[in-house]
C-alpha cells in the first residue's frame, strides 16, 4: 500500500513541475493512474455501457503540454 501511495504522489509531483514542458498531458496522467489501480478495477469500469472514456484512445499526443 505504501508503495502505491508513493507512485501516485510522484505522478502528482510531475504534474506540478515548474517547467510546463515537463508536465505530462492529462491523457498520460490518466493512463499512469489507471496502471496504479490495477487490472481488476479496470475490468469493473469497462462493463458500464460499452463506451470508452475519451482518455482511453492512444493518439500519441501525450508527450507533454505546452503553455
CHARMM-style PDB file with segment names, atoms N, HN, CA, C and O in Angstrom:
ATOM      1  N   UNK     1       0.826  -1.200   0.000  1.00  0.00      PROA
ATOM      2  CA  UNK     1       0.000   0.000   0.000  1.00  0.00      PROA
ATOM      3  C   UNK     1       0.871   1.265   0.000  1.00  0.00      PROA
ATOM      4  O   UNK     1       0.584   2.222  -0.718  1.00  0.00      PROA
ATOM      5  N   UNK     2       1.920   1.258   0.799  1.00  0.00      PROA
ATOM      6  HN  UNK     2       2.153   0.480   1.382  1.00  0.00      PROA
ATOM      7  CA  UNK     2       2.797   2.428   0.874  1.00  0.00      PROA
ATOM      8  C   UNK     2       3.463   2.699  -0.474  1.00  0.00      PROA
ATOM      9  O   UNK     2       3.645   3.852  -0.863  1.00  0.00      PROA
ATOM     10  N   UNK     3       3.823   1.636  -1.176  1.00  0.00      PROA
ATOM     11  HN  UNK     3       3.676   0.699  -0.859  1.00  0.00      PROA
ATOM     12  CA  UNK     3       4.467   1.775  -2.474  1.00  0.00      PROA
ATOM     13  C   UNK     3       3.522   2.426  -3.491  1.00  0.00      PROA
ATOM     14  O   UNK     3       3.944   3.276  -4.275  1.00  0.00      PROA
ATOM     15  N   UNK     4       2.257   2.032  -3.478  1.00  0.00      PROA
ATOM     16  HN  UNK     4       1.914   1.341  -2.841  1.00  0.00      PROA
ATOM     17  CA  UNK     4       1.276   2.614  -4.395  1.00  0.00      PROA
ATOM     18  C   UNK     4       1.058   4.089  -4.103  1.00  0.00      PROA
ATOM     19  O   UNK     4       0.926   4.894  -5.025  1.00  0.00      PROA
ATOM     20  N   UNK     5       1.020   4.447  -2.823  1.00  0.00      PROA
ATOM     21  HN  UNK     5       1.127   3.793  -2.074  1.00  0.00      PROA
ATOM     22  CA  UNK     5       0.847   5.850  -2.430  1.00  0.00      PROA
ATOM     23  C   UNK     5       2.019   6.684  -2.940  1.00  0.00      PROA
ATOM     24  O   UNK     5       1.824   7.795  -3.433  1.00  0.00      PROA
ATOM     25  N   UNK     6       3.221   6.157  -2.823  1.00  0.00      PROA
ATOM     26  HN  UNK     6       3.379   5.254  -2.423  1.00  0.00      PROA
ATOM     27  CA  UNK     6       4.408   6.877  -3.303  1.00  0.00      PROA
ATOM     28  C   UNK     6       4.361   7.072  -4.814  1.00  0.00      PROA
ATOM     29  O   UNK     6       4.741   8.131  -5.314  1.00  0.00      PROA
ATOM     30  N   UNK     7       3.895   6.053  -5.550  1.00  0.00      PROA
ATOM     31  HN  UNK     7       3.587   5.192  -5.144  1.00  0.00      PROA
ATOM     32  CA  UNK     7       3.815   6.190  -7.004  1.00  0.00      PROA
ATOM     33  C   UNK     7       2.790   7.242  -7.409  1.00  0.00      PROA
ATOM     34  O   UNK     7       3.037   8.031  -8.321  1.00  0.00      PROA
ATOM     35  N   UNK     8       1.636   7.258  -6.736  1.00  0.00      PROA
ATOM     36  HN  UNK     8       1.435   6.617  -5.996  1.00  0.00      PROA
ATOM     37  CA  UNK     8       0.611   8.262  -7.053  1.00  0.00      PROA
ATOM     38  C   UNK     8       1.124   9.658  -6.690  1.00  0.00      PROA
ATOM     39  O   UNK     8       0.874  10.617  -7.420  1.00  0.00      PROA
ATOM     40  N   UNK     9       1.832   9.775  -5.582  1.00  0.00      PROA
ATOM     41  HN  UNK     9       2.035   8.996  -4.989  1.00  0.00      PROA
ATOM     42  CA  UNK     9       2.411  11.060  -5.187  1.00  0.00      PROA
ATOM     43  C   UNK     9       3.419  11.541  -6.228  1.00  0.00      PROA
ATOM     44  O   UNK     9       3.468  12.729  -6.546  1.00  0.00      PROA
ATOM     45  N   UNK    10       4.219  10.623  -6.755  1.00  0.00      PROA
ATOM     46  HN  UNK    10       4.179   9.658  -6.496  1.00  0.00      PROA
ATOM     47  CA  UNK    10       5.194  11.002  -7.791  1.00  0.00      PROA
ATOM     48  C   UNK    10       4.507  11.496  -9.052  1.00  0.00      PROA
ATOM     49  O   UNK    10       4.999  12.416  -9.705  1.00  0.00      PROA
ATOM     50  N   UNK    11       3.375  10.897  -9.403  1.00  0.00      PROA
ATOM     51  HN  UNK    11       2.974  10.150  -8.872  1.00  0.00      PROA
ATOM     52  CA  UNK    11       2.608  11.377 -10.553  1.00  0.00      PROA
ATOM     53  C   UNK    11       2.137  12.804 -10.287  1.00  0.00      PROA
ATOM     54  O   UNK    11       2.213  13.658 -11.170  1.00  0.00      PROA
ATOM     55  N   UNK    12       1.652  13.063  -9.075  1.00  0.00      PROA
ATOM     56  HN  UNK    12       1.590  12.369  -8.358  1.00  0.00      PROA
ATOM     57  CA  UNK    12       1.217  14.412  -8.709  1.00  0.00      PROA
ATOM     58  C   UNK    12       2.354  15.415  -8.772  1.00  0.00      PROA
ATOM     59  O   UNK    12       2.157  16.552  -9.201  1.00  0.00      PROA
ATOM     60  N   UNK    13       3.532  15.008  -8.353  1.00  0.00      PROA
ATOM     61  HN  UNK    13       3.693  14.084  -8.006  1.00  0.00      PROA
ATOM     62  CA  UNK    13       4.692  15.899  -8.409  1.00  0.00      PROA
ATOM     63  C   UNK    13       5.082  16.216  -9.857  1.00  0.00      PROA
ATOM     64  O   UNK    13       5.489  17.337 -10.162  1.00  0.00      PROA
ATOM     65  N   UNK    14       4.958  15.237 -10.736  1.00  0.00      PROA
ATOM     66  HN  UNK    14       4.628  14.326 -10.488  1.00  0.00      PROA
ATOM     67  CA  UNK    14       5.248  15.501 -12.151  1.00  0.00      PROA
ATOM     68  C   UNK    14       4.280  16.537 -12.700  1.00  0.00      PROA
ATOM     69  O   UNK    14       4.659  17.357 -13.536  1.00  0.00      PROA
ATOM     70  N   UNK    15       3.035  16.509 -12.238  1.00  0.00      PROA
ATOM     71  HN  UNK    15       2.727  15.842 -11.558  1.00  0.00      PROA
ATOM     72  CA  UNK    15       2.010  17.447 -12.724  1.00  0.00      PROA
ATOM     73  C   UNK    15       2.261  18.878 -12.251  1.00  0.00      PROA
ATOM     74  O   UNK    15       1.704  19.821 -12.814  1.00  0.00      PROA
ATOM     75  N   UNK    16       3.080  19.047 -11.239  1.00  0.00      PROA
ATOM     76  HN  UNK    16       3.532  18.281 -10.781  1.00  0.00      PROA
ATOM     77  CA  UNK    16       3.337  20.381 -10.691  1.00  0.00      PROA
ATOM     78  C   UNK    16       4.752  20.869 -11.002  1.00  0.00      PROA
ATOM     79  O   UNK    16       5.263  21.770 -10.336  1.00  0.00      PROA
ATOM     80  N   UNK    17       5.373  20.278 -12.005  1.00  0.00      PROA
ATOM     81  HN  UNK    17       4.958  19.547 -12.546  1.00  0.00      PROA
ATOM     82  CA  UNK    17       6.716  20.689 -12.394  1.00  0.00      PROA
ATOM     83  C   UNK    17       6.742  22.175 -12.738  1.00  0.00      PROA
ATOM     84  O   UNK    17       5.808  22.670 -13.370  1.00  0.00      PROA
ATOM     85  N   UNK    18       7.785  22.898 -12.337  1.00  0.00      PROA
ATOM     86  HN  UNK    18       8.543  22.496 -11.823  1.00  0.00      PROA
ATOM     87  CA  UNK    18       7.880  24.332 -12.663  1.00  0.00      PROA
ATOM     88  C   UNK    18       7.937  24.600 -14.169  1.00  0.00      PROA
ATOM     89  O   UNK    18       7.493  25.653 -14.627  1.00  0.00      PROA
ATOM     90  N   UNK    19       8.475  23.667 -14.929  1.00  0.00      PROA
ATOM     91  HN  UNK    19       8.836  22.812 -14.556  1.00  0.00      PROA
ATOM     92  CA  UNK    19       8.562  23.838 -16.381  1.00  0.00      PROA
ATOM     93  C   UNK    19       7.382  23.124 -17.037  1.00  0.00      PROA
ATOM     94  O   UNK    19       7.247  21.908 -16.903  1.00  0.00      PROA
ATOM     95  N   UNK    20       6.534  23.859 -17.738  1.00  0.00      PROA
ATOM     96  HN  UNK    20       6.643  24.847 -17.847  1.00  0.00      PROA
ATOM     97  CA  UNK    20       5.354  23.242 -18.361  1.00  0.00      PROA
ATOM     98  C   UNK    20       5.681  22.080 -19.289  1.00  0.00      PROA
ATOM     99  O   UNK    20       4.894  21.139 -19.388  1.00  0.00      PROA
ATOM    100  N   UNK    21       6.805  22.121 -19.960  1.00  0.00      PROA
ATOM    101  HN  UNK    21       7.445  22.886 -19.879  1.00  0.00      PROA
ATOM    102  CA  UNK    21       7.161  21.055 -20.898  1.00  0.00      PROA
ATOM    103  C   UNK    21       7.393  19.731 -20.167  1.00  0.00      PROA
ATOM    104  O   UNK    21       7.275  18.662 -20.767  1.00  0.00      PROA
ATOM    105  N   UNK    22       7.721  19.798 -18.878  1.00  0.00      PROA
ATOM    106  HN  UNK    22       7.817  20.666 -18.391  1.00  0.00      PROA
ATOM    107  CA  UNK    22       7.961  18.588 -18.092  1.00  0.00      PROA
ATOM    108  C   UNK    22       6.688  18.009 -17.485  1.00  0.00      PROA
ATOM    109  O   UNK    22       6.710  16.911 -16.928  1.00  0.00      PROA
ATOM    110  N   UNK    23       5.576  18.740 -17.590  1.00  0.00      PROA
ATOM    111  HN  UNK    23       5.558  19.631 -18.043  1.00  0.00      PROA
ATOM    112  CA  UNK    23       4.307  18.249 -17.048  1.00  0.00      PROA
ATOM    113  C   UNK    23       3.656  17.311 -18.044  1.00  0.00      PROA
ATOM    114  O   UNK    23       3.568  17.634 -19.229  1.00  0.00      PROA
ATOM    115  N   UNK    24       3.198  16.154 -17.586  1.00  0.00      PROA
ATOM    116  HN  UNK    24       3.270  15.892 -16.623  1.00  0.00      PROA
ATOM    117  CA  UNK    24       2.534  15.228 -18.518  1.00  0.00      PROA
ATOM    118  C   UNK    24       1.153  15.739 -18.906  1.00  0.00      PROA
ATOM    119  O   UNK    24       0.504  16.450 -18.139  1.00  0.00      PROA
ATOM    120  N   UNK    25       0.714  15.372 -20.094  1.00  0.00      PROA
ATOM    121  HN  UNK    25       1.241  14.794 -20.717  1.00  0.00      PROA
ATOM    122  CA  UNK    25      -0.644  15.695 -20.531  1.00  0.00      PROA
ATOM    123  C   UNK    25      -1.625  14.918 -19.657  1.00  0.00      PROA
ATOM    124  O   UNK    25      -1.277  13.868 -19.117  1.00  0.00      PROA
ATOM    125  N   UNK    26      -2.837  15.423 -19.515  1.00  0.00      PROA
ATOM    126  HN  UNK    26      -3.119  16.276 -19.953  1.00  0.00      PROA
ATOM    127  CA  UNK    26      -3.833  14.748 -18.682  1.00  0.00      PROA
ATOM    128  C   UNK    26      -4.113  13.338 -19.187  1.00  0.00      PROA
ATOM    129  O   UNK    26      -4.376  12.435 -18.393  1.00  0.00      PROA
ATOM    130  N   UNK    27      -4.060  13.146 -20.484  1.00  0.00      PROA
ATOM    131  HN  UNK    27      -3.847  13.879 -21.130  1.00  0.00      PROA
ATOM    132  CA  UNK    27      -4.259  11.814 -21.056  1.00  0.00      PROA
ATOM    133  C   UNK    27      -3.219  10.838 -20.486  1.00  0.00      PROA
ATOM    134  O   UNK    27      -3.544   9.704 -20.133  1.00  0.00      PROA
ATOM    135  N   UNK    28      -1.981  11.295 -20.405  1.00  0.00      PROA
ATOM    136  HN  UNK    28      -1.718  12.216 -20.692  1.00  0.00      PROA
ATOM    137  CA  UNK    28      -0.894  10.463 -19.864  1.00  0.00      PROA
ATOM    138  C   UNK    28      -1.091  10.240 -18.367  1.00  0.00      PROA
ATOM    139  O   UNK    28      -0.845   9.140 -17.872  1.00  0.00      PROA
ATOM    140  N   UNK    29      -1.528  11.264 -17.642  1.00  0.00      PROA
ATOM    141  HN  UNK    29      -1.727  12.157 -18.044  1.00  0.00      PROA
ATOM    142  CA  UNK    29      -1.771  11.137 -16.195  1.00  0.00      PROA
ATOM    143  C   UNK    29      -2.838  10.076 -15.937  1.00  0.00      PROA
ATOM    144  O   UNK    29      -2.690   9.240 -15.044  1.00  0.00      PROA
ATOM    145  N   UNK    30      -3.909  10.114 -16.720  1.00  0.00      PROA
ATOM    146  HN  UNK    30      -4.029  10.793 -17.445  1.00  0.00      PROA
ATOM    147  CA  UNK    30      -4.981   9.126 -16.552  1.00  0.00      PROA
ATOM    148  C   UNK    30      -4.435   7.724 -16.793  1.00  0.00      PROA
ATOM    149  O   UNK    30      -4.749   6.797 -16.046  1.00  0.00      PROA
ATOM    150  N   UNK    31      -3.620   7.564 -17.833  1.00  0.00      PROA
ATOM    151  HN  UNK    31      -3.365   8.317 -18.440  1.00  0.00      PROA
ATOM    152  CA  UNK    31      -3.039   6.250 -18.115  1.00  0.00      PROA
ATOM    153  C   UNK    31      -2.175   5.769 -16.954  1.00  0.00      PROA
ATOM    154  O   UNK    31      -2.256   4.608 -16.553  1.00  0.00      PROA
ATOM    155  N   UNK    32      -1.354   6.658 -16.420  1.00  0.00      PROA
ATOM    156  HN  UNK    32      -1.288   7.601 -16.746  1.00  0.00      PROA
ATOM    157  CA  UNK    32      -0.481   6.272 -15.307  1.00  0.00      PROA
ATOM    158  C   UNK    32      -1.302   5.888 -14.085  1.00  0.00      PROA
ATOM    159  O   UNK    32      -0.991   4.908 -13.408  1.00  0.00      PROA
ATOM    160  N   UNK    33      -2.349   6.655 -13.799  1.00  0.00      PROA
ATOM    161  HN  UNK    33      -2.603   7.451 -14.348  1.00  0.00      PROA
ATOM    162  CA  UNK    33      -3.188   6.353 -12.632  1.00  0.00      PROA
ATOM    163  C   UNK    33      -3.948   5.046 -12.830  1.00  0.00      PROA
ATOM    164  O   UNK    33      -4.108   4.280 -11.880  1.00  0.00      PROA
ATOM    165  N   UNK    34      -4.414   4.781 -14.035  1.00  0.00      PROA
ATOM    166  HN  UNK    34      -4.284   5.404 -14.807  1.00  0.00      PROA
ATOM    167  CA  UNK    34      -5.095   3.516 -14.298  1.00  0.00      PROA
ATOM    168  C   UNK    34      -4.157   2.340 -14.100  1.00  0.00      PROA
ATOM    169  O   UNK    34      -4.582   1.281 -13.639  1.00  0.00      PROA
ATOM    170  N   UNK    35      -2.896   2.511 -14.439  1.00  0.00      PROA
ATOM    171  HN  UNK    35      -2.551   3.371 -14.814  1.00  0.00      PROA
ATOM    172  CA  UNK    35      -1.924   1.447 -14.213  1.00  0.00      PROA
ATOM    173  C   UNK    35      -1.755   1.185 -12.720  1.00  0.00      PROA
ATOM    174  O   UNK    35      -1.539   0.045 -12.310  1.00  0.00      PROA
ATOM    175  N   UNK    36      -1.851   2.232 -11.907  1.00  0.00      PROA
ATOM    176  HN  UNK    36      -2.027   3.159 -12.240  1.00  0.00      PROA
ATOM    177  CA  UNK    36      -1.726   2.078 -10.461  1.00  0.00      PROA
ATOM    178  C   UNK    36      -2.934   1.375  -9.857  1.00  0.00      PROA
ATOM    179  O   UNK    36      -2.796   0.646  -8.875  1.00  0.00      PROA
ATOM    180  N   UNK    37      -4.121   1.584 -10.433  1.00  0.00      PROA
ATOM    181  HN  UNK    37      -4.233   2.176 -11.231  1.00  0.00      PROA
ATOM    182  CA  UNK    37      -5.346   0.978  -9.910  1.00  0.00      PROA
ATOM    183  C   UNK    37      -5.297  -0.530 -10.086  1.00  0.00      PROA
ATOM    184  O   UNK    37      -5.702  -1.267  -9.187  1.00  0.00      PROA
ATOM    185  N   UNK    38      -4.817  -0.995 -11.210  1.00  0.00      PROA
ATOM    186  HN  UNK    38      -4.488  -0.396 -11.940  1.00  0.00      PROA
ATOM    187  CA  UNK    38      -4.700  -2.423 -11.456  1.00  0.00      PROA
ATOM    188  C   UNK    38      -5.761  -2.941 -12.395  1.00  0.00      PROA
ATOM    189  O   UNK    38      -6.757  -2.271 -12.669  1.00  0.00      PROA
ATOM    190  N   UNK    39      -5.535  -4.133 -12.879  1.00  0.00      PROA
ATOM    191  HN  UNK    39      -4.726  -4.677 -12.657  1.00  0.00      PROA
ATOM    192  CA  UNK    39      -6.404  -4.740 -13.887  1.00  0.00      PROA
ATOM    193  C   UNK    39      -7.783  -5.060 -13.347  1.00  0.00      PROA
ATOM    194  O   UNK    39      -8.767  -4.898 -14.069  1.00  0.00      PROA
ATOM    195  N   UNK    40      -7.896  -5.512 -12.093  1.00  0.00      PROA
ATOM    196  HN  UNK    40      -7.097  -5.644 -11.506  1.00  0.00      PROA
ATOM    197  CA  UNK    40      -9.203  -5.906 -11.567  1.00  0.00      PROA
ATOM    198  C   UNK    40     -10.182  -4.746 -11.502  1.00  0.00      PROA
ATOM    199  O   UNK    40     -11.371  -4.950 -11.746  1.00  0.00      PROA
ATOM    200  N   UNK    41      -9.740  -3.556 -11.189  1.00  0.00      PROA
ATOM    201  HN  UNK    41      -8.774  -3.390 -10.991  1.00  0.00      PROA
ATOM    202  CA  UNK    41     -10.628  -2.403 -11.155  1.00  0.00      PROA
ATOM    203  C   UNK    41     -10.943  -1.900 -12.557  1.00  0.00      PROA
ATOM    204  O   UNK    41     -12.024  -1.350 -12.770  1.00  0.00      PROA
ATOM    205  N   UNK    42     -10.051  -2.064 -13.509  1.00  0.00      PROA
ATOM    206  HN  UNK    42      -9.173  -2.510 -13.335  1.00  0.00      PROA
ATOM    207  CA  UNK    42     -10.318  -1.664 -14.890  1.00  0.00      PROA
ATOM    208  C   UNK    42     -11.412  -2.539 -15.480  1.00  0.00      PROA
ATOM    209  O   UNK    42     -12.247  -2.057 -16.245  1.00  0.00      PROA
ATOM    210  N   UNK    43     -11.416  -3.809 -15.135  1.00  0.00      PROA
ATOM    211  HN  UNK    43     -10.738  -4.200 -14.513  1.00  0.00      PROA
ATOM    212  CA  UNK    43     -12.440  -4.721 -15.645  1.00  0.00      PROA
ATOM    213  C   UNK    43     -13.821  -4.303 -15.150  1.00  0.00      PROA
ATOM    214  O   UNK    43     -14.793  -4.399 -15.900  1.00  0.00      PROA
ATOM    215  N   UNK    44     -13.927  -3.845 -13.918  1.00  0.00      PROA
ATOM    216  HN  UNK    44     -13.137  -3.767 -13.310  1.00  0.00      PROA
ATOM    217  CA  UNK    44     -15.208  -3.394 -13.375  1.00  0.00      PROA
ATOM    218  C   UNK    44     -15.710  -2.160 -14.121  1.00  0.00      PROA
ATOM    219  O   UNK    44     -16.894  -2.076 -14.448  1.00  0.00      PROA
ATOM    220  N   UNK    45     -14.824  -1.207 -14.391  1.00  0.00      PROA
ATOM    221  HN  UNK    45     -13.862  -1.276 -14.125  1.00  0.00      PROA
ATOM    222  CA  UNK    45     -15.242   0.043 -15.025  1.00  0.00      PROA
ATOM    223  C   UNK    45     -15.552  -0.138 -16.508  1.00  0.00      PROA
ATOM    224  O   UNK    45     -16.265   0.682 -17.085  1.00  0.00      PROA
ATOM    225  N   UNK    46     -15.035  -1.187 -17.134  1.00  0.00      PROA
ATOM    226  HN  UNK    46     -14.455  -1.853 -16.665  1.00  0.00      PROA
ATOM    227  CA  UNK    46     -15.275  -1.369 -18.560  1.00  0.00      PROA
ATOM    228  C   UNK    46     -16.634  -1.991 -18.844  1.00  0.00      PROA
ATOM    229  O   UNK    46     -17.009  -2.112 -20.010  1.00  0.00      PROA
ATOM    230  N   UNK    47     -17.381  -2.388 -17.828  1.00  0.00      PROA
ATOM    231  HN  UNK    47     -17.076  -2.290 -16.881  1.00  0.00      PROA
ATOM    232  CA  UNK    47     -18.681  -3.010 -18.019  1.00  0.00      PROA
ATOM    233  C   UNK    47     -19.831  -2.019 -17.920  1.00  0.00      PROA
ATOM    234  O   UNK    47     -20.984  -2.440 -17.836  1.00  0.00      PROA
ATOM    235  N   UNK    48     -19.563  -0.733 -17.926  1.00  0.00      PROA
ATOM    236  HN  UNK    48     -18.626  -0.391 -17.994  1.00  0.00      PROA
ATOM    237  CA  UNK    48     -20.605   0.276 -17.748  1.00  0.00      PROA
ATOM    238  C   UNK    48     -21.627   0.245 -18.879  1.00  0.00      PROA
ATOM    239  O   UNK    48     -22.689  -0.362 -18.735  1.00  0.00      PROA
ATOM    240  N   UNK    49     -21.324   0.887 -19.994  1.00  0.00      PROA
ATOM    241  HN  UNK    49     -20.462   1.380 -20.112  1.00  0.00      PROA
ATOM    242  CA  UNK    49     -22.298   0.951 -21.091  1.00  0.00      PROA
ATOM    243  C   UNK    49     -21.663   0.632 -22.441  1.00  0.00      PROA
ATOM    244  O   UNK    49     -22.258   0.890 -23.488  1.00  0.00      PROA
ATOM    245  N   UNK    50     -20.475   0.081 -22.416  1.00  0.00      PROA
ATOM    246  HN  UNK    50     -19.992  -0.128 -21.566  1.00  0.00      PROA
ATOM    247  CA  UNK    50     -19.817  -0.286 -23.655  1.00  0.00      PROA
ATOM    248  C   UNK    50     -19.056   0.851 -24.312  1.00  0.00      PROA
ATOM    249  O   UNK    50     -18.366   0.629 -25.307  1.00  0.00      PROA
ATOM    250  N   UNK    51     -19.162   2.061 -23.785  1.00  0.00      PROA
ATOM    251  HN  UNK    51     -19.723   2.242 -22.977  1.00  0.00      PROA
ATOM    252  CA  UNK    51     -18.467   3.205 -24.362  1.00  0.00      PROA
ATOM    253  C   UNK    51     -17.139   3.392 -23.639  1.00  0.00      PROA
ATOM    254  O   UNK    51     -17.033   3.177 -22.432  1.00  0.00      PROA
ATOM    255  N   UNK    52     -16.144   3.793 -24.395  1.00  0.00      PROA
ATOM    256  HN  UNK    52     -16.231   3.968 -25.376  1.00  0.00      PROA
ATOM    257  CA  UNK    52     -14.831   4.027 -23.826  1.00  0.00      PROA
ATOM    258  C   UNK    52     -14.678   5.484 -23.429  1.00  0.00      PROA
ATOM    259  O   UNK    52     -15.267   6.378 -24.036  1.00  0.00      PROA
ATOM    260  N   UNK    53     -13.888   5.699 -22.417  1.00  0.00      PROA
ATOM    261  HN  UNK    53     -13.410   4.972 -21.924  1.00  0.00      PROA
ATOM    262  CA  UNK    53     -13.573   7.050 -21.979  1.00  0.00      PROA
ATOM    263  C   UNK    53     -12.773   7.757 -23.070  1.00  0.00      PROA
ATOM    264  O   UNK    53     -12.034   7.102 -23.804  1.00  0.00      PROA
ATOM    265  N   UNK    54     -12.902   9.074 -23.194  1.00  0.00      PROA
ATOM    266  HN  UNK    54     -13.502   9.607 -22.598  1.00  0.00      PROA
ATOM    267  CA  UNK    54     -12.089   9.789 -24.186  1.00  0.00      PROA
ATOM    268  C   UNK    54     -10.600   9.681 -23.885  1.00  0.00      PROA
ATOM    269  O   UNK    54      -9.780   9.922 -24.771  1.00  0.00      PROA
ATOM    270  N   UNK    55     -10.230   9.326 -22.658  1.00  0.00      PROA
ATOM    271  HN  UNK    55     -10.896   9.131 -21.938  1.00  0.00      PROA
ATOM    272  CA  UNK    55      -8.826   9.189 -22.287  1.00  0.00      PROA
ATOM    273  C   UNK    55      -8.260   7.830 -22.669  1.00  0.00      PROA
ATOM    274  O   UNK    55      -7.058   7.596 -22.537  1.00  0.00      PROA
ATOM    275  N   UNK    56      -9.115   6.936 -23.141  1.00  0.00      PROA
ATOM    276  HN  UNK    56     -10.091   7.126 -23.249  1.00  0.00      PROA
ATOM    277  CA  UNK    56      -8.676   5.590 -23.477  1.00  0.00      PROA
ATOM    278  C   UNK    56      -7.853   5.568 -24.758  1.00  0.00      PROA
ATOM    279  O   UNK    56      -6.893   4.804 -24.857  1.00  0.00      PROA
ATOM    280  N   UNK    57      -8.207   6.379 -25.725  1.00  0.00      PROA
ATOM    281  HN  UNK    57      -8.988   6.999 -25.644  1.00  0.00      PROA
ATOM    282  CA  UNK    57      -7.572   6.332 -27.026  1.00  0.00      PROA
ATOM    283  C   UNK    57      -6.136   6.822 -26.964  1.00  0.00      PROA
ATOM    284  O   UNK    57      -5.837   7.822 -26.311  1.00  0.00      PROA
ATOM    285  N   UNK    58      -5.252   6.113 -27.646  1.00  0.00      PROA
ATOM    286  HN  UNK    58      -5.495   5.301 -28.176  1.00  0.00      PROA
ATOM    287  CA  UNK    58      -3.845   6.467 -27.664  1.00  0.00      PROA
ATOM    288  C   UNK    58      -3.518   7.073 -29.026  1.00  0.00      PROA
ATOM    289  O   UNK    58      -3.336   6.360 -30.013  1.00  0.00      PROA
ATOM    290  N   UNK    59      -3.448   8.396 -29.059  1.00  0.00      PROA
ATOM    291  HN  UNK    59      -3.596   8.976 -28.257  1.00  0.00      PROA
ATOM    292  CA  UNK    59      -3.172   9.048 -30.338  1.00  0.00      PROA
ATOM    293  C   UNK    59      -1.779   9.658 -30.387  1.00  0.00      PROA
ATOM    294  O   UNK    59      -1.449  10.369 -31.336  1.00  0.00      PROA
ATOM    295  N   UNK    60      -0.959   9.389 -29.379  1.00  0.00      PROA
ATOM    296  HN  UNK    60      -1.227   8.811 -28.608  1.00  0.00      PROA
ATOM    297  CA  UNK    60       0.411   9.887 -29.393  1.00  0.00      PROA
ATOM    298  C   UNK    60       0.540  11.344 -28.997  1.00  0.00      PROA
ATOM    299  O   UNK    60       1.623  11.913 -29.132  1.00  0.00      PROA
ATOM    300  N   UNK    61      -0.529  11.972 -28.511  1.00  0.00      PROA
ATOM    301  HN  UNK    61      -1.409  11.509 -28.402  1.00  0.00      PROA
ATOM    302  CA  UNK    61      -0.456  13.382 -28.171  1.00  0.00      PROA
ATOM    303  C   UNK    61      -0.143  13.598 -26.696  1.00  0.00      PROA
ATOM    304  O   UNK    61      -0.393  14.683 -26.170  1.00  0.00      PROA
ATOM    305  N   UNK    62       0.390  12.603 -26.029  1.00  0.00      PROA
ATOM    306  HN  UNK    62       0.592  11.722 -26.456  1.00  0.00      PROA
ATOM    307  CA  UNK    62       0.650  12.727 -24.600  1.00  0.00      PROA
ATOM    308  C   UNK    62       2.146  12.894 -24.311  1.00  0.00      PROA
ATOM    309  O   UNK    62       2.679  12.273 -23.392  1.00  0.00      PROA
ATOM    310  N   UNK    63       2.804  13.723 -25.090  1.00  0.00      PROA
ATOM    311  HN  UNK    63       2.370  14.228 -25.837  1.00  0.00      PROA
ATOM    312  CA  UNK    63       4.224  13.926 -24.910  1.00  0.00      PROA
ATOM    313  C   UNK    63       4.545  15.155 -24.062  1.00  0.00      PROA
ATOM    314  O   UNK    63       5.690  15.608 -24.043  1.00  0.00      PROA
ATOM    315  N   UNK    64       3.564  15.692 -23.373  1.00  0.00      PROA
ATOM    316  HN  UNK    64       2.634  15.324 -23.388  1.00  0.00      PROA
ATOM    317  CA  UNK    64       3.776  16.879 -22.556  1.00  0.00      PROA
ATOM    318  C   UNK    64       2.940  18.030 -23.055  1.00  0.00      PROA
ATOM    319  O   UNK    64       2.598  18.109 -24.235  1.00  0.00      PROA
ATOM    320  N   UNK    65       2.616  18.919 -22.144  1.00  0.00      PROA
ATOM    321  HN  UNK    65       2.894  18.856 -21.186  1.00  0.00      PROA
ATOM    322  CA  UNK    65       1.799  20.056 -22.540  1.00  0.00      PROA
ATOM    323  C   UNK    65       2.666  21.274 -22.764  1.00  0.00      PROA
ATOM    324  O   UNK    65       3.757  21.384 -22.205  1.00  0.00      PROA
ATOM    325  N   UNK    66       2.188  22.168 -23.568  1.00  0.00      PROA
ATOM    326  HN  UNK    66       1.302  22.079 -24.022  1.00  0.00      PROA
ATOM    327  CA  UNK    66       2.906  23.411 -23.853  1.00  0.00      PROA
ATOM    328  C   UNK    66       2.016  24.561 -23.402  1.00  0.00      PROA
ATOM    329  O   UNK    66       0.852  24.656 -23.792  1.00  0.00      PROA
ATOM    330  N   UNK    67       2.581  25.426 -22.578  1.00  0.00      PROA
ATOM    331  HN  UNK    67       3.526  25.348 -22.261  1.00  0.00      PROA
ATOM    332  CA  UNK    67       1.790  26.549 -22.066  1.00  0.00      PROA
ATOM    333  C   UNK    67       2.102  27.815 -22.822  1.00  0.00      PROA
ATOM    334  OT1 UNK    67       1.530  28.865 -22.529  1.00  0.00      PROA
TER     335      UNK     67
END
